[in-house]
Amino acid sequence: MNGKEFRLRRFLGKAGKLVVAAMDHGTFLGPIPGLTDPRQACMQLKDADAVLMASGIISHVADIFAAPDGPWLITRLAWNSTYCFQWEYHQSRHRPLLSVAQALACGADIVLASLALNTGSEEVDAENASLFSRCVQQAAELGIPIIGEYYPAGTERMTPEQLHESIRIGCRVAAELGADAIKTFYTGPRFNEVVAGTPVPILVLGAEKTRTERDALVLAAKAAEGGARGIVFGRNILQSRNPAGFIQAVRAVMDGSSTIDAAVKSYVLEPS
């Protein structure tokens, strides 16, 4: 067993279904609600299995996660223009932010690199795949697991069927390029096809804030039923009226120890 396999097994063994909190939105969107004060936000995330954050924030909050059983830290290696939603970019151009070695020096346990394909430009697709592959190779050389974030270009213009097909193909491509796990969209009742065609664990991303916290729990339950290894929630956790309770509710729903309605009630997620 090499170092990467050792670390990956430890990470995947943290829980039956993983609950990851994403708080790297400031890299693309600035100080969104729930993340104006990163330290205050992190105080609510101690029970997550991992926290995704930008490398520059780790030094400000690392002491909060210093407990032996605390969340693992995941750091993003590349920047994607599409995530600046307020500027309505559509080309999904990726550029490196830091090397895997630099991420480790900042305190990261796992690294993440995004991949966007079918952008409408063969050149951009090739550049994105090349950058992703370089990140994978760096991570392998240092024995660090890498999560591939497959986020198709132009999701807002896709039909559900088009999104499913893009995710089904893109997740397999990311795995073929060497990702140890993949973060991507839940595609609906046929999501099990994505899981079946991808030989590495898949974490479903929460994307935009759902209308209610119950709706977010429904997404988590469906993802688990479809074979997802876990879920990555950002705004649904950070902008919850009870972020710490919401994490527990998601865990209970995904591992089947609670119904959705019981979890909403137990963790006081919705106004009475």
C-alpha positions as CSV (number, residue, x, y, z in Angstrom):
1,M,0.0,0.0,0.0
2,N,1.5,3.3,-1.0
3,G,1.0,6.6,0.7
4,K,-1.9,7.8,-1.4
5,E,-3.8,4.5,-0.9
6,F,-3.2,4.8,2.8
7,R,-4.5,8.3,3.1
8,L,-7.5,7.6,0.8
9,R,-8.5,4.6,2.9
10,R,-8.3,6.6,6.1
11,F,-10.4,9.4,4.6
12,L,-13.1,7.1,3.1
13,G,-13.2,5.2,6.4
14,K,-14.2,8.3,8.4
15,A,-17.9,7.6,7.8
16,G,-20.2,5.3,5.9
17,K,-21.4,8.3,3.9
18,L,-19.1,11.4,3.9
19,V,-20.4,14.9,4.7
20,V,-18.0,17.6,3.3
21,A,-18.5,21.3,4.0
22,A,-17.3,23.6,1.2
23,M,-16.2,27.1,2.2
24,D,-14.0,28.2,-0.6
25,H,-16.6,30.4,-2.2
26,G,-14.7,33.5,-1.4
27,T,-12.1,32.5,-4.0
28,F,-14.7,33.2,-6.7
29,L,-17.6,35.2,-5.1
30,G,-16.1,37.2,-2.2
31,P,-17.6,37.3,1.2
32,I,-21.0,35.6,0.7
33,P,-23.6,35.4,3.5
34,G,-22.5,32.8,6.0
35,L,-18.8,33.3,5.1
36,T,-18.2,36.9,6.0
37,D,-16.2,35.8,9.1
38,P,-14.4,32.5,8.2
39,R,-13.5,31.7,11.8
40,Q,-17.0,32.0,12.9
41,A,-18.2,29.8,10.0
42,C,-15.6,27.2,10.9
43,M,-16.7,26.9,14.4
44,Q,-19.9,25.3,13.0
45,L,-18.1,22.8,10.8
46,K,-16.2,20.7,13.4
47,D,-18.4,17.6,12.8
48,A,-17.9,17.5,9.0
49,D,-15.7,14.8,7.7
50,A,-13.8,17.3,5.6
51,V,-13.8,21.0,4.8
52,L,-12.9,22.4,1.4
53,M,-11.2,25.8,1.7
54,A,-8.8,28.0,-0.1
55,S,-5.1,27.7,0.9
56,G,-4.9,31.3,2.0
57,I,-7.7,30.8,4.6
58,I,-6.2,27.7,6.3
59,S,-3.7,29.7,8.4
60,H,-6.5,31.8,9.8
61,V,-8.6,28.8,11.0
62,A,-6.3,25.8,11.2
63,D,-6.3,25.8,15.0
64,I,-10.1,25.1,15.0
65,F,-9.5,21.8,13.2
66,A,-6.4,20.7,15.1
67,A,-8.2,18.0,17.1
68,P,-7.2,14.4,16.1
69,D,-10.7,13.6,15.1
70,G,-11.3,16.9,13.3
71,P,-12.3,17.3,9.7
72,W,-9.7,16.8,7.0
73,L,-8.7,19.8,5.0
74,I,-9.2,19.9,1.2
75,T,-7.6,22.6,-0.9
76,R,-8.3,23.6,-4.4
77,L,-5.4,23.6,-6.8
78,A,-6.8,25.5,-9.8
79,W,-9.1,28.4,-10.6
80,N,-12.1,28.1,-12.9
81,S,-13.6,31.3,-14.5
82,T,-17.0,29.8,-14.6
83,Y,-17.3,29.8,-10.8
84,C,-17.4,33.6,-10.9
85,F,-21.1,33.5,-11.5
86,Q,-21.6,37.2,-10.9
87,W,-19.5,38.0,-13.9
88,E,-21.3,35.5,-16.2
89,Y,-18.2,33.8,-17.6
90,H,-18.9,30.8,-19.8
91,Q,-15.6,29.6,-21.2
92,S,-14.6,27.5,-18.1
93,R,-10.9,28.5,-18.4
94,H,-8.8,26.8,-15.7
95,R,-5.5,28.2,-14.4
96,P,-3.2,26.8,-11.6
97,L,-3.4,28.4,-8.2
98,L,-0.7,26.4,-6.4
99,S,1.2,23.1,-6.6
100,V,0.3,20.0,-4.6
101,A,3.5,20.6,-2.6
102,Q,2.4,24.1,-1.7
103,A,-1.0,22.8,-0.7
104,L,0.6,20.4,1.7
105,A,2.8,23.1,3.1
106,C,-0.4,25.1,3.9
107,G,-1.8,22.2,5.8
108,A,-4.0,20.4,3.3
109,D,-4.7,16.7,3.7
110,I,-6.3,16.2,0.3
111,V,-6.3,18.3,-2.9
112,L,-9.0,19.1,-5.4
113,A,-8.7,20.0,-9.1
114,S,-11.7,20.9,-11.3
115,L,-12.2,19.7,-14.8
116,A,-14.6,21.2,-17.4
117,L,-15.1,19.7,-20.9
118,N,-17.4,20.3,-23.8
119,T,-16.8,24.0,-23.4
120,G,-17.3,24.7,-27.1
121,S,-13.6,25.1,-27.7
122,E,-11.3,22.2,-28.5
123,E,-8.3,24.3,-27.3
124,V,-9.9,25.1,-23.9
125,D,-10.9,21.4,-23.4
126,A,-7.4,20.3,-24.1
127,E,-5.9,22.9,-21.8
128,N,-8.3,21.9,-19.0
129,A,-7.5,18.2,-19.4
130,S,-3.8,18.9,-19.5
131,L,-3.8,21.0,-16.3
132,F,-6.0,18.4,-14.5
133,S,-3.6,15.6,-15.5
134,R,-0.6,17.6,-14.2
135,C,-2.3,18.1,-10.9
136,V,-3.0,14.3,-10.7
137,Q,0.6,13.5,-11.5
138,Q,1.9,15.9,-8.8
139,A,-0.5,14.4,-6.2
140,A,0.6,10.8,-7.1
141,E,4.3,11.8,-6.8
142,L,3.6,13.1,-3.2
143,G,1.2,10.3,-2.2
144,I,-1.8,12.6,-1.8
145,P,-5.3,11.7,-2.8
146,I,-6.9,14.1,-5.4
147,I,-10.6,14.8,-5.8
148,G,-11.6,15.6,-9.4
149,E,-14.4,18.2,-9.5
150,Y,-16.3,17.6,-12.7
151,Y,-18.4,20.7,-13.5
152,P,-19.6,20.8,-17.1
153,A,-19.5,24.1,-18.9
154,G,-22.9,25.7,-19.6
155,T,-25.0,23.7,-17.1
156,E,-27.6,26.4,-17.0
157,R,-28.3,25.7,-20.7
158,M,-28.6,21.9,-20.5
159,T,-31.6,19.8,-20.4
160,P,-31.7,17.2,-17.6
161,E,-30.8,14.5,-20.1
162,Q,-27.9,16.6,-21.5
163,L,-26.6,17.2,-18.0
164,H,-26.8,13.5,-17.1
165,E,-24.9,12.5,-20.3
166,S,-22.2,15.1,-19.7
167,I,-21.8,14.0,-16.1
168,R,-21.8,10.3,-17.1
169,I,-19.0,10.8,-19.6
170,G,-17.0,13.5,-17.7
171,C,-16.8,11.5,-14.5
172,R,-15.4,8.6,-16.4
173,V,-12.9,10.9,-18.1
174,A,-11.8,12.3,-14.7
175,A,-11.3,8.8,-13.3
176,E,-9.4,7.7,-16.4
177,L,-7.1,10.7,-15.9
178,G,-6.3,9.6,-12.4
179,A,-8.8,11.2,-9.9
180,D,-9.1,9.2,-6.7
181,A,-12.7,10.5,-6.1
182,I,-15.0,12.8,-7.9
183,K,-17.2,15.7,-6.9
184,T,-20.1,16.4,-9.3
185,F,-23.8,17.0,-9.8
186,Y,-26.6,14.6,-8.9
187,T,-28.4,13.9,-12.2
188,G,-31.6,12.4,-11.1
189,P,-33.1,8.9,-11.1
190,R,-30.4,7.6,-13.4
191,F,-27.5,8.7,-11.3
192,N,-26.7,5.1,-10.6
193,E,-25.5,4.9,-14.2
194,V,-22.9,7.6,-13.4
195,V,-21.8,5.6,-10.4
196,A,-21.7,2.3,-12.3
197,G,-19.5,3.8,-15.0
198,T,-17.1,5.5,-12.7
199,P,-14.5,3.3,-10.9
200,V,-13.9,5.8,-8.0
201,P,-16.1,7.1,-5.3
202,I,-18.4,10.0,-6.2
203,L,-19.4,12.9,-3.9
204,V,-22.4,14.9,-5.0
205,L,-22.1,18.6,-4.9
206,G,-24.9,20.7,-3.4
207,A,-24.6,23.6,-5.9
208,E,-27.0,26.5,-5.2
209,K,-28.8,27.0,-1.9
210,T,-32.0,25.0,-2.0
211,R,-35.4,26.6,-1.2
212,T,-35.6,24.9,2.2
213,E,-33.2,22.8,4.3
214,R,-35.6,19.9,3.9
215,D,-35.1,20.1,0.1
216,A,-31.3,19.8,0.7
217,L,-31.9,16.7,2.9
218,V,-34.0,15.2,0.1
219,L,-31.0,15.8,-2.3
220,A,-28.7,14.1,0.1
221,A,-31.0,11.1,0.5
222,K,-31.4,10.7,-3.2
223,A,-27.7,10.9,-3.8
224,A,-27.0,8.2,-1.2
225,E,-29.7,6.0,-2.7
226,G,-28.1,6.5,-6.1
227,G,-24.7,5.3,-4.9
228,A,-22.9,8.5,-3.9
229,R,-20.2,8.0,-1.4
230,G,-21.1,11.3,0.2
231,I,-22.1,14.9,-0.4
232,V,-20.4,18.3,-0.5
233,F,-22.6,21.1,0.8
234,G,-21.5,24.8,0.9
235,R,-24.3,27.4,1.1
236,N,-26.8,24.8,2.4
237,I,-24.6,24.4,5.4
238,L,-23.1,27.9,5.8
239,Q,-26.5,29.6,5.4
240,S,-28.5,27.2,7.5
241,R,-30.2,28.5,10.6
242,N,-28.3,25.7,12.4
243,P,-25.1,24.8,10.4
244,A,-23.8,22.3,13.0
245,G,-27.2,20.6,13.3
246,F,-27.6,20.6,9.6
247,I,-24.4,18.5,9.2
248,Q,-25.7,16.0,11.7
249,A,-29.1,15.9,9.9
250,V,-27.4,15.2,6.6
251,R,-25.3,12.4,8.1
252,A,-28.4,10.8,9.7
253,V,-30.4,10.9,6.5
254,M,-27.6,9.6,4.3
255,D,-26.7,6.7,6.5
256,G,-30.4,5.8,6.9
257,S,-30.6,6.3,10.7
258,S,-33.3,9.0,10.4
259,T,-36.1,9.9,8.0
260,I,-36.0,13.3,6.4
261,D,-38.9,14.7,8.5
262,A,-37.5,13.3,11.7
263,A,-34.1,14.9,11.0
264,V,-35.7,18.3,10.3
265,K,-37.5,18.1,13.6
266,S,-34.6,16.7,15.6
267,Y,-32.1,19.3,14.5
268,V,-34.5,22.3,14.4
269,L,-33.8,23.1,10.8
270,E,-37.0,24.8,9.7
271,P,-39.0,27.6,11.5
272,S,-41.7,26.2,13.7
